[in-house]
C-alpha cells in the first residue's frame, strides 16, 4: 500500500470499502474463516483496525471509517444495520503540502 499511496498526487483522495466480520456473530466469523481456509471464498474480511492501515498517513475525512450505510446517510433514511452491510468504507486525502 505504501507504494500505491506514494504514487498519489498531493491533494488526491483514496476511497476504500472492504468487507468485515466485525459485526457478525462468533458462528458467522467461524464460518467465514472455515470457508476461507478451505479456499471456497475469494474474499478476506478484515477488522476496522486492519482496514485503517490501508490509509497510511492520509487524513481521514469525516465520518472516518464506518459501515458504508453510515457514511453520510440521508437524514431520516432507514439504514440497514452494520451486521447486514458488513462493509466498512472511508475516504482520506493525501496532504497537499510538499514533503520536507
C-alpha positions as CSV (number, residue, x, y, z in Angstrom):
1,X,0.0,0.0,0.0
2,X,2.9,2.4,0.7
3,X,3.9,2.2,-2.9
4,X,0.4,3.0,-4.2
5,X,-0.1,5.8,-1.7
6,X,3.3,7.2,-2.6
7,X,2.2,7.5,-6.2
8,X,-0.8,9.6,-5.3
9,X,-0.5,13.3,-6.3
10,X,-0.7,15.7,-3.3
11,X,-4.3,16.6,-2.6
12,X,-5.6,13.3,-4.0
13,X,-8.2,11.2,-2.3
14,X,-8.4,7.5,-1.6
15,X,-11.8,5.9,-1.4
16,X,-11.9,2.5,0.1
17,X,-14.5,-0.1,1.0
18,X,-13.8,-3.5,2.5
19,X,-15.8,-6.5,3.9
20,X,-15.6,-7.3,7.6
21,X,-16.9,-9.8,10.0
22,X,-16.7,-7.3,12.9
23,X,-20.4,-7.2,13.2
24,X,-21.1,-10.9,12.8
25,X,-21.7,-13.5,15.5
26,X,-19.0,-15.8,16.6
27,X,-20.6,-18.5,14.5
28,X,-20.5,-16.3,11.4
29,X,-16.9,-15.4,12.0
30,X,-16.0,-19.1,12.4
31,X,-17.9,-20.0,9.2
32,X,-16.1,-17.2,7.3
33,X,-12.7,-18.5,8.5
34,X,-13.7,-22.1,7.6
35,X,-14.6,-21.3,4.0
36,X,-11.6,-19.1,3.5
37,X,-9.4,-21.8,5.0
38,X,-10.8,-24.3,2.5
39,X,-10.3,-22.0,-0.4
40,X,-14.0,-21.7,-1.0
41,X,-14.1,-17.9,-0.8
42,X,-12.2,-15.3,-2.8
43,X,-12.6,-12.6,-0.2
44,X,-10.8,-11.9,3.0
45,X,-12.7,-9.9,5.6
46,X,-10.7,-7.6,7.8
47,X,-11.2,-5.7,11.0
48,X,-11.6,-1.9,11.2
49,X,-8.1,-1.7,12.6
50,X,-6.6,-3.7,9.7
51,X,-8.5,-1.6,7.1
52,X,-7.3,1.6,8.8
53,X,-3.7,0.7,8.0
54,X,-4.5,0.9,4.2
55,X,-4.9,4.7,4.6
56,X,-1.3,5.1,5.8
57,X,-0.6,8.7,6.7
58,X,-3.5,10.1,4.7
59,X,-6.0,12.3,6.5
60,X,-9.4,10.6,7.0
61,X,-12.5,12.6,6.0
62,X,-15.4,12.7,8.4
63,X,-17.0,10.4,9.5
64,X,-13.9,8.3,9.1
65,X,-14.0,4.5,8.7
66,X,-17.6,3.4,9.3
67,X,-20.1,0.9,8.0
68,X,-20.9,2.2,4.4
69,X,-24.5,2.7,5.2
70,X,-23.5,5.2,7.9
71,X,-21.1,7.2,5.7
72,X,-23.0,10.5,5.4
73,X,-26.5,9.0,5.3
74,X,-29.6,10.9,4.2
75,X,-31.2,12.2,7.4
76,X,-34.3,10.2,8.3
77,X,-33.5,7.4,5.9
78,X,-33.9,3.8,7.1
79,X,-30.5,2.3,7.3
80,X,-29.5,-1.3,7.2
81,X,-27.7,-2.5,10.3
82,X,-23.9,-2.8,10.3
83,X,-24.4,-6.6,10.6
84,X,-26.5,-6.6,7.4
85,X,-24.0,-4.4,5.5
86,X,-20.7,-6.0,6.8
87,X,-18.6,-3.5,4.8
88,X,-16.6,-0.6,6.1
89,X,-15.9,2.5,4.0
90,X,-13.8,5.6,4.3
91,X,-12.3,8.4,2.3
92,X,-8.9,10.1,3.1
93,X,-6.8,12.8,1.5
94,X,-3.1,13.0,0.8
95,X,-1.6,16.2,2.2
96,X,-1.3,18.9,-0.4
97,X,1.8,20.2,1.3
98,X,5.1,19.4,-0.4
99,X,7.3,16.9,1.6
100,X,10.2,18.1,3.6
